[in-house]
Amino acid sequence: MKAIIPLAGLGTRLRPHTLSRPKPLVQVAGKPVLGHVLDRLDGVDFSQMIFITGYLGDQIEAWVRANYTFDAVFVEQKELKGQAHAIQLARDYIDEPILIVFVDTIFEANIRQLETLDCDGAIFVKEVEDPRRFGVAVLDDGLVERLVEKPKQPVSNLAVVGVYYLRDWRLFIDCLDELIDRDIKTGGEYYLADALQLMVDKGARLKAFASDVWEDTGTAEALLQTNRYLLGKAGNTVDGEVENSIIVPPVYLSAGAKLVNSVIGPNVSVASGAVVCESVLKDCIVGDNAQVTSAVLANSLVGSHAVVQWDPHRLNLSDYSQIELG
């Protein structure tokens, strides 16, 4: 089996954090989002990992090669024409069953069960309250009958979580090519859901499996929620230096990070090289080599090498006074 990881998106919903680094390398719970995704594939026998990169793709390649030893190839998507277009760029490397994994989300699913699958492929789905934001699947006895990308009228509440297995890779490539040749677009882009629908229309049997967890990383608010989930699951990790400080679990303090005269937690992750001094942090992500001094922060993202420093207020209040500081 080979894995295809599309990574070419601009990550506009996470700006300004994605202006200087690609979204998959934004930190959450102690490591880049891409690291969490790749860790969930550990234990599966992949012959090759194919990364589809775009903006700042050199950073992704450098990070992968520095942290992993598997056989990796990198294909650049120079024009952002959609998911299916990105994957078609890797067609020369597809010569066996493939697993496609998007890194917009952190998922929990049993990937090993795919190794004995007797269908043409599989997708992973999760029930959602508002399916209009996602690609959704309509099922018939556990098999995909119809795939709809961002339906205006709800046809199913089963959102596709961004994990796809294609056992019949030859038919899949044929359908990718047909999609592009016929210029089948949704919202001006070539979507993977439309290519898979062509497979179903040609008789392919795609099984749907439930994903236990699906945590978004596409916005600042979603990233903080995912940070809470991952820290709550992993518990406390304190590898950095702690000096005269209080830690309220769960917290991730990376090796090389420093905490001085501060209170952090719950749900705070501090990356390597960062220094938090005389501050109070709750529900925050602090990037590598950042500095936070004399600050009180909640629900905040502090990017790599950023500096936050507040000057203390001086007050002279009479009895029964009331003041609110923003």
Secondary structure, 3 states (H helix, E strand, C coil): CEEEEECCCCCHHHCCCCCCCCHHHCEECCEEHHHHHHHCCCCCCCCEEEEEECCCHHHHHHHHHHHCCCCEEEEECCCCCCHHHHHHCCHHHCCCCEEEECCCEEEECCHHHHHHCCCCEEEEEEECCCHHHCEEEEEECCEEEEEEECCCCCCCCEEEEEEEEECCHHHHHHHHHHHHHCCCCECCECCHHHHHHHHHHCCCCEEEEECCEEEECCCHHHHHHHHHHHHHHHCCEECCEEECCEECCCEEECCCCEEECCEECCCEEECCCCEEECCEEEEEEECCCCEEECCEEEEEEECCCCEEECCCCCCCCCCCCCCCCC
